Amino acid sequence: MTISQKELKKSKDLVEKLLKVNGNKYNDWLHQQHQQFIEENQDLILQALSAFTGEEEEEEEQSEPKAAESVPVRPQSIPVTQN
């Protein structure tokens, strides 16, 4: 849905007036809305930052040994000698 500038201004003016009646400032309220949105999407933000920095790949590499790095250990047979 596309909102026209006129509709947006009308909504903003109404919210500003309602907030003023309640003793609040529009910019303070808007900042609070931004903070709430960020907090609600914190997991998404962290995932995106991890993908951007490549941290997920590094963590996976550390937790799972690579095929070349893991060497199977086989018991060695000890020769038995008779006296």
Buried (B, 14 or more C-beta within 10 A) or exposed (E): EEEEEEEEEEEEEEBBEEBEEEEBEBEEBBEEEEEEEEEEEEEEEEEEEBEEEEEEEEEEEEEEEEEEEEEEEEEEEEEEEEE
